[in-house]
Amino acid sequence: MSDVLRKKFLALATGIFFIVQIAVGQYVTIQTINVYGLKKTKDHIVYRELTFEVGDSVLLEELATVLERNKSNLLNLGIFNEAEVNLTHWNTEANKVDVVVEVRESWYIYAVPILDLADRNFNVWWTDHNHSLERINLGARLDYLNFSGRNDKLKAALQIGYTPKQQIEYRFPYFNKRQSLGLTAGFQHSSKKEIDYITIDNKELFAKIDERRLQNEWKGNAALVYRPSIYLRHEIAGSYSYIQIDEAVLADFNPLYFRNGEKKHAALSLTYSFEYDDRDIRIYPTSGVKAGFEVQKIGWGKNDDENILTSTISMEWNHSLSKRLLQRLSTLGRYSLSRSQPSYHHYEGLGNGQKFIRGYELYVIDALDFLIIKYQLSYKVTDTHVKWGKLVPMEEFRNMPLKLFISMHGETGFSNDPFTAELNPLSNQWLFGGGLGLNVLIYNNFLFQLNMNVNHLGEKGFYIHNQTSF
């Protein structure tokens, strides 16, 4: 193509662009961005979460949505109680605007006493173990958010009681100029005088011998995080664990607690995960989707005691039917690429962590593969602020954002257990649970869920769950 034709083509393309721009809608240009309210946080942490920068153009009809989206991005950091993104000094002739970002920083140092349970969740402790005070752990825990003002986190714990534990972890989200690479490193040691050694009737059976410590575990972990954009995240994580159990566990309870039948267990784990997450408020979203994929390999050398390879896929869709009515559909599935039987210690399915079906919180359903599907319909009862004033000594907590939701939920799932299903009747069948819930979100960071659930067995129960955005 000659220079003359190239110039004509460029002029034609430019003209078409401006015609389309006028036909579709008018644009405004971001002239300045000013951030107010920062006391400790570095301003580049705020700029990193914005979807626009100085000089960018935004379609006028989408401007309100863009500003609200960026407010959500800032709240998702978990270090601000409040955030507002607004316009000032709108130059209508030049179609230029100034953007003002105002934030209220949260309290960052949570040095609190530990009053924790030795069981999987509150519901198991209350029902299966008769809310025994003996099974409570005491100690001290430090969660130091925004440690250096760069949204980094230092976590440490010293726990005594039923399951003593010592833990330290540091997460540094960005160490390069583009703020796209981060690191996490940690170490922990724990010991137990009671360990679950087999699952029968979908209940864990526990071994306990006087006051002897039946298990000691040492674990180190490190992860490299790559976040090329606001909504994309890659992570490569590695960990090494060394576990030693009392010989009596093998002799008297389960000789295959570890696959090699020995009292010592060492394994190297490597995990790759990918995540796309454009939900507005991630701890309790009203719109947006989340998709994730993970591959994990446990056991890499001839000295490792396991050989496990699993893949996990997750999806979540959130949609607002109206200003107050919200719906959520999510699914989580895992498939084991290695089909041999893992040791009991590594054989997990539903009932651990966040992998559960509501109504079955009291059960453990070990599985090689599983699938969970959940649907929830929520109604926002209130979205307000509670002003505590001088009743609360710390200024960061005096103005408390509060949201209340009532919800209906239905959940189903299936677990594939080719090895121990004859001992556990909930395996290898579809499970159905659901009920009503009250969800309380405070400070945009702490979520408490109170549920009345029923499962396909006709069992009814009251269950409590909680989580934080950090």
ZINORGI-V567437 format. One record per helix or strand. SS is the DSSP state (h for helix, s for strand). FROM is the first residue (numbers start at 1). TO is the last residue. Records with the same first field share a line. If there is no record, write none. Layout:
SS = FROM-TO ; FROM-TO
This chain:
h = 3-24 ; 43-49 ; 60-75 ; 122-127 ; 133-135 ; 247-252 ; 344-346 ; 389-391 ; 395-397 ; 421-423
s = 27-36 ; 57-59 ; 80-91 ; 96-105 ; 109-117 ; 136-145 ; 153-161 ; 165-172 ; 181-192 ; 194-200 ; 203-208 ; 215-229 ; 232-245 ; 264-277 ; 288-298 ; 308-320 ; 325-336 ; 350-350 ; 352-352 ; 355-355 ; 365-365 ; 369-387 ; 399-416 ; 430-442 ; 446-455 ; 460-468
